[in-house]
Amino acid sequence: MAQRPLLLQSRFLRELCPPPRSRRRSIVTNASAPPSSSTWSIPPTTADFADDQVARLAARPLHLLTLSDLVRHGRPPLSTSALLSSANFTLSLLPIRLAHRIRALRNLPFIVVSNPHISRIYNNYLHSLSTLLPLAHSPITSLAAEAAFTDLMADLVQTHANTIPVLARGFLESRRYIAPADVTRFLDEHLRARIGTRLIAEQHIALHLSSHPHCGDTPAPPSTHIGVIDTKLSPVAVLRHCETFVGELCELKYGVRPSLVVNGAVDTTLAHVPTHLEYILTELLKNAFRATVESGREREPIEITIAKSPAEPYPSECNTVRDGAGADVEGETFDPGEGPPTNVTIRIRDRGGGISPAHLPHIWGYSFTTFSDEAVGPAGGSNGTIDALNTLSKSGGEGSSLAGLGYGLPLGRAYAEYFGGGVAVQSLWGWGTDVFLRLRGLGRV
């Protein structure tokens, strides 16, 4: 059986960096216990800080987060000063990001936030912010404090691991009180912010695990990774990994699997986040495989074309999103790239019959899927469709079915757009669909 994509394995970061509880208690004295999923209150009272602190942090201007920010501290193993710089840079971003999420949740209708599932997420953000605020008053200046901070990052990643399915269940139960367009708008903003929060935290954890002060005298083997970023990421290698995973799912469900033909610039590499590309390609291949098989054209291969875009200057505002905040921290610097960035476009072409014109305007909504009720079981849909929030809330965030989640395309687009890429769909109804995935990497790293 194929290995799941790495995005589904991020919880193992928590196991690689287990928190020594005694040390955390000595460093973070005001941290409260994580809120229970079985209790809720509005507003929650588990966090030990004033509401005006949240307001002040949420009012801070947002920082333009780039891939260059994530590699600015250099290649592992890092020196002590570079590792401390990474910790302080991470600490400067996360409290403001968490405060913005808390404010966004507070701006939802009161009856929606009163839902126990959404209240649980609200409590989680308050808890995470309460553990970071005691450290934000002074810079991290020792390896012991940096190790304790990394423990907190591992806790933060673990605490928010199931945010998506829990929120989906909450919105499903509250959908009488909030418009679908408002749900889509909130989830789009929230999921994009969550991508950045996890990326910032996991980047520092990865740098910590491979840093010189924590590696002893054993030299690290050569690697193309800088934290969670692979500076020589091969789209074809990721594509083949995802093909095996999705193909086995398809064969398990339908008994057959289409073949994949890859052509174009197959030797292209770029600096990007492997887990992001794996998630995007997995979701796009799920759609292509299902459409091909269900249209009865499983003998028609799915064609993948990889194109490396011509070199172009790096615009100052490309490859960025307004998704973090905090001042720069002093420390060792690292040139994140020389020359223009590598831009790659991946076209996925299937003969699955295309997308109905009636469905095409809705494919980017978080509550839309073309999967029928009969194929999944009884739950909530109308006009032959199932509410995607219902399926998503049951998936645990790691559903492996070929359809029915409804959030694959919009969330995949969010991952692609996060660093200046994008996803576009062209459908020829009655014939097939072309999906264009644009990726923007760094320059030569």
DRENROPA-730592 format. One line per 4 residues: number of its first residue (from 1); their letters; for each residue x, y, z of C-alpha. Coordinates in steps of 0.5 Angstrom, whole numbers, plus 500, padded with zeros to 3 digits. Example, Ala and Ser with C-alpha at 12.3 -4.5 7.8 and 13.67 -1.06 7.14 Angstrom:
<atoms>
1) as) 525,491,516  527,498,514
</atoms>
This chain:
<atoms>
1) maqr) 500,500,500  503,507,498  505,512,504  500,517,505
5) plll) 503,524,503  507,528,508  502,533,509  498,528,513
9) qsrf) 504,526,517  505,533,520  503,530,527  509,526,527
13) lrel) 513,533,528  510,533,535  513,526,536  520,528,534
17) cppp) 520,534,539  516,531,545  515,537,550  519,536,557
21) rsrr) 513,539,561  517,540,567  521,545,563  515,548,560
25) rsiv) 512,550,567  519,553,569  519,558,563  511,559,562
29) tnas) 508,561,568  502,563,566  500,558,561  493,554,562
33) apps) 491,547,560  488,546,553  481,547,553  477,541,554
37) sstw) 473,539,547  467,537,552  466,544,555  465,551,552
41) sipp) 463,558,554  463,565,551  467,568,552  472,562,555
45) ttad) 476,564,561  481,559,561  486,564,558  490,568,563
49) fadd) 491,575,559  486,581,558  482,582,552  485,589,551
53) qvar) 492,585,549  488,581,544  485,588,541  492,591,541
57) laar) 496,585,537  490,585,532  491,592,531  498,591,529
61) plhl) 499,592,521  501,585,517  507,583,515  508,580,508
65) ltls) 511,573,509  515,570,503  519,564,502  525,568,503
69) dlvr) 523,569,510  523,562,511  530,561,509  533,567,511
73) hgrp) 537,564,517  541,559,513  542,552,511  542,547,517
77) plst) 546,546,521  545,553,524  549,556,529  547,558,535
81) sall) 546,565,533  542,564,527  538,559,531  536,564,536
85) ssan) 534,569,531  530,564,528  526,563,534  525,570,535
89) ftls) 523,571,528  518,566,529  516,569,536  515,576,533
93) llpi) 510,573,528  505,568,531  502,572,537  499,577,532
97) rlah) 497,572,527  493,568,533  490,575,535  487,576,528
101) rira) 484,569,528  481,571,535  478,577,533  475,574,526
105) lrnl) 472,568,531  469,574,535  466,577,529  462,571,527
109) pfiv) 455,572,530  454,570,537  450,564,536  455,561,531
113) vsnp) 461,562,536  456,559,541  457,553,538  461,548,542
117) hisr) 465,546,536  467,553,534  468,555,541  473,549,542
121) iynn) 477,552,536  476,559,539  479,556,546  485,553,543
125) ylhs) 487,560,540  486,563,546  490,558,550  496,558,544
129) lstl) 496,566,545  496,565,553  503,560,552  506,565,547
133) lpla) 505,572,551  510,571,557  515,570,552  514,576,548
137) hspi) 516,581,553  524,579,552  528,576,546  530,569,547
141) tsla) 537,569,548  539,562,550  539,555,548  535,553,554
145) aeaa) 530,558,552  530,556,545  528,549,546  523,551,551
149) ftdl) 520,555,545  520,549,540  516,545,545  511,550,545
153) madl) 511,550,537  510,543,537  504,544,542  501,549,538
157) vqth) 502,545,531  498,539,535  493,543,538  491,546,532
161) anti) 492,539,528  484,538,527  482,545,526  479,544,519
165) pvla) 474,538,521  472,541,528  470,548,524  466,544,519
169) rgfl) 462,541,524  461,547,528  459,551,521  454,545,519
173) esrr) 451,545,526  450,553,525  448,553,518  441,556,519
177) yiap) 444,562,522  450,564,517  450,565,510  454,560,505
181) advt) 457,566,502  459,568,509  462,561,511  466,561,505
185) rfld) 469,567,506  471,566,513  474,559,511  478,562,506
189) ehlr) 481,567,510  482,562,516  485,556,512  490,561,509
193) arig) 492,564,516  492,557,518  497,555,513  502,560,515
197) trli) 501,559,522  503,552,521  508,553,516  512,558,521
201) aeqh) 512,554,527  514,547,523  519,551,520  523,553,526
205) ialh) 521,546,529  525,543,523  531,548,524  531,546,531
209) lssh) 532,539,530  537,540,525  541,545,528  548,545,530
213) phcg) 547,546,537  543,540,538  546,535,533  552,534,537
217) dtpa) 559,532,534  556,528,528  556,532,521  549,532,518
221) ppst) 548,529,511  548,533,505  541,535,504  537,540,499
225) higv) 532,542,505  532,548,509  527,546,514  521,545,511
229) idtk) 523,548,504  526,543,499  531,547,495  531,542,489
233) lspv) 524,540,489  522,535,483  515,536,481  515,529,477
237) avlr) 518,526,484  512,529,488  507,527,482  509,520,482
241) hcet) 508,519,489  501,522,489  500,518,483  501,511,487
245) fvge) 497,514,493  491,516,489  491,510,484  491,505,490
249) lcel) 485,509,493  482,509,486  483,501,485  480,500,492
253) kygv) 474,504,490  472,502,483  477,496,482  481,500,476
257) rpsl) 485,506,476  487,510,470  494,511,467  498,517,468
261) vvng) 503,520,462  508,525,464  511,530,459  514,536,458
265) avdt) 520,539,463  520,533,467  527,535,470  525,541,473
269) tlah) 526,543,480  524,549,484  525,551,491  518,550,495
273) vpth) 514,547,500  513,539,499  507,538,503  504,544,500
277) leyi) 505,541,493  503,534,495  496,536,498  495,540,492
281) ltel) 497,534,487  493,529,491  487,533,491  487,535,483
285) lkna) 489,527,482  483,525,486  478,529,481  481,527,475
289) frat) 482,519,477  474,519,479  472,523,473  476,519,468
293) vesg) 473,512,471  466,514,473  465,517,465  467,510,463
297) rere) 474,512,460  479,509,465  483,506,459  484,514,457
301) piei) 491,516,460  491,522,464  496,527,461  501,531,465
305) tiak) 505,537,462  510,540,466  513,547,463  518,551,466
309) spae) 516,559,465  521,563,462  526,567,467  523,574,469
313) pyps) 525,579,474  522,578,481  517,583,483  518,586,489
317) ecnt) 510,584,491  510,578,488  510,571,492  507,574,498
321) vrdg) 501,574,502  499,579,508  499,573,513  503,575,519
325) agad) 506,581,523  512,583,527  518,587,526  525,584,523
329) vege) 529,581,528  537,582,528  541,576,527  545,572,522
333) tfdp) 542,573,515  542,569,509  541,571,501  535,567,500
337) gegp) 536,566,492  540,569,486  537,571,480  530,570,478
341) ptnv) 525,565,481  523,558,478  516,558,475  513,552,474
345) tiri) 506,550,471  503,543,471  497,542,467  493,536,469
349) rdrg) 488,534,463  483,528,463  478,525,459  472,525,464
353) ggis) 467,529,461  468,536,464  464,540,469  457,541,468
357) pahl) 456,549,466  451,549,472  456,546,477  462,550,474
361) phiw) 461,557,478  461,553,484  467,549,484  471,554,489
365) gysf) 466,554,494  467,550,501  460,547,501  460,545,494
369) ttfs) 461,538,491  459,534,485  459,527,489  452,524,490
373) deav) 448,523,496  447,515,494  455,514,493  456,517,500
377) gpag) 450,515,505  445,519,507  447,526,509  444,533,508
381) gsng) 444,535,500  440,537,495  439,537,488  444,530,488
385) tida) 449,533,492  452,532,499  454,538,503  461,538,503
389) lntl) 462,541,511  458,534,513  463,530,509  469,534,512
393) sksg) 467,534,519  467,526,519  474,526,515  478,528,521
397) gegs) 482,532,516  485,526,513  480,523,509  482,519,503
401) slag) 476,518,499  476,520,492  470,525,493  465,528,497
405) lgyg) 470,533,501  468,539,497  474,543,500  479,540,495
409) lplg) 479,545,490  479,551,494  484,549,499  488,547,494
413) raya) 488,553,491  489,557,497  496,553,498  498,554,491
417) eyfg) 496,562,492  500,562,498  506,564,495  504,567,489
421) ggva) 502,561,485  495,559,483  490,554,480  485,555,474
425) vqsl) 480,550,471  478,550,464  472,545,462  470,542,456
429) wgwg) 463,540,457  462,533,454  470,532,453  474,533,459
433) tdvf) 478,538,464  484,542,464  487,544,471  493,549,471
437) lrlr) 497,549,477  502,555,477  508,555,482  513,560,484
441) glgr) 519,558,487  525,562,490  531,564,485  537,559,486
445) v) 538,558,493
</atoms>
